[in-house]
Amino acid sequence: MSQPPAPSAQVTAAEISRIAGVTRATVSNWRRRHEDFPEPSGGTESSPLYDLESVRAWLSSRGHASAATPSEELRTTLRLHAHGGGTSDLLLLVLAAAGRSSDELTAAAQLPDADLAARAQRDAASTADAVPAAETVRFDAGDAAVLRALYACVRDEGGQAALGVLAERELEDSAASGAYQTPAPLADLLAGLIPGSPARVLDPACGSGTLLAAAARRGARELYGQDTLPVQAQRSAVSLMLTTPETTATVHAADSLRADAFPDLVADAVLCNPPFGLRDWGHDELAYDPRWAYGVPPRAESELAWVQHALAHLTPGGYAALLLPPATAGRASGRRVRAELVRGGALRAVIALPVGAAVPLHVGLQIWVLQRPEPGGPERKSVLFVDTAADAATVAGRGGTALTARMRGASRSASLDWEWITARALDAWRAFMENPDAYEGEPGAAHAAGVVDLLDDVVDLTPARLVRTSRAEVDPTKLSVEADATRRNLAKAAKSLARTAGQEGWSAAGTSAREWRTATASDLSRGGALTLLRTQPDSVRSKGQAASVGDGRPETRAVLTGSDIATGSCPTEESTGLYDDTAPVIAVGDVLVRAVASTDGPMARVAGEEDAGALLGPQIHLFRPDPARLDAWFLAGFLGAEENIAGASTGSTALTVIPGRLRVPLLPLQEQRQYGEAFRHVHALRAEARRATRLAEETARLLSGGLTGGQLLPRGTRLHARRAAIQPIR
């Protein structure tokens, strides 16, 4: 693994601010005031770069300890100490380290360099058989800095955090592109579309293993994965062993279409988020492949090759759910294969997702649900189409703020109302599956189209087109009653919003903004004014045992998520298994802060009675204040402030909030309570505005749909006038 020393990494002023735990303005002041501040070693005059080792030495001489998180330290150390062995050896070490206790990892990191390298080599070698395409492990004393950073990251943030950093580094150094993780809510939706509890699940483009992990949460016990990129296959294997130790995971690194690693595997279910738009997927050499039971996929239709690959690996009657681009449903080149999938009864449902559900974020992707026909099975006469794209995204996050547009793009998937999307998709799918021939659909949301109707000249399977054509079936009287009821609720909500907003004006602080001394959350925690809690890292969670109810089934607990904070809802997720005995339990008065910076709704809130007893979900920081020293609403208001969040965030694509860096004014308790009451009022105002906005959108949707669908008449329009208008011209 060793090689000649590499030049020190270079960092920007923004990265220096994160390392030192200060603002960028402070770094600018250092550059102007201190003659011994390191000179730029690269970059441009407007965007200079600095030698990382020189910056660290200067900070150390000034007594500035690093404020970077363990994962940031690992990322920086990898940049500084380049090595030639790739990351597979380090991935092996993550797997081994995740099985060690915190004390063991701390003791290992304190060993002399040579002893540390020997210890790490033994640890990594013990897990070599578990990772696909793993290289021979070789560490030496020159790798000590990387090894210490990795042990610290696994100890403090868990194995998944370390895996993410290593995979990110490997993908940066390779020519690979398009490696994106499937969002967890979307992975859960795909897994939820598979009926029953499949025991054997395959993902032929497994990436980081998100879909297989979702299948494991639903009871799968045999997991099979394959990915073209070795680093992704290795990451998936290690991740699954960390998060689903009760399963058997087999992962290979190879191209699934050209070199199927599981040619004889017959799975109960297939989940897949395949690469899109590939031209060089093997069209010529695979022209006579037996998997193409529904027709040879055209060169421009790699997605239809993945569809048939999934069907070929299913047991008769087994289901597959694939995430595909919308063009797959309507491109002319794929018409023949689509027609055979419909005619043969293999395609059961197409579900349209809103823009931003997954990368690419500017495209509204689709889920195709397929079932391998059973010999002699029932004839399938219809296909379900569901449109979740309308009204799925929250309204929050529009307009200018102190946070950047980059934060909006990174959090777009999180800003969607996944609870609503999942409910719409699963409710329609389950109702359809109960009796496909009798399914009546839901106007504007879901529609079962007959096979005969779909087999036209284009075989366009776009849900929006097919769902909207079913609106004429809406009963005009029922729609009129529903629209009127929603309108009345909107009027009440508007009055309530006006009352809340009508509080007396807020007085100005003077000719300039008020200033105060502040302390970081870390300082307040050390002083006992608050306690900072979070969910345990996965390396710790995997050792826990699930609580169970009397019949042996895992106990179900409510879980509060970041999306719940953003939308103002009660805890919406449920947890079973390894989280239950390790995750903190929320109490009334706790302050909850989202761990990923975003503009889609509030970043913080105070836990109420409706949150009490729920488990703290991932990506949330919990601050438990001492009520004798800190007012909860005062704390929540300042912790969630945009400038505070921006100053305490770090990252490139997703901005992660470092809780210890958040700052709180030092004010007397009585004055804190005055601010707390003001923030409580702001919270109520936001809740009323959210409710009124939701009702306004729903009212507008019903009225617009009724007018365009012919069920409602404009005010003042007489029925006989309408009838006269449709008389033929003589």
Order of alpha helices (4+ residues) and beta strands (2+ residues): beta-alpha-alpha-beta-beta-alpha-alpha-alpha-alpha-alpha-alpha-alpha-alpha-beta-alpha-beta-alpha-beta-beta-alpha-beta-alpha-beta-beta-beta-alpha-alpha-alpha-beta-alpha-alpha-alpha-beta-alpha-beta-alpha-beta-alpha-beta-beta-beta-beta-beta-alpha-alpha-beta-beta-beta-alpha-alpha
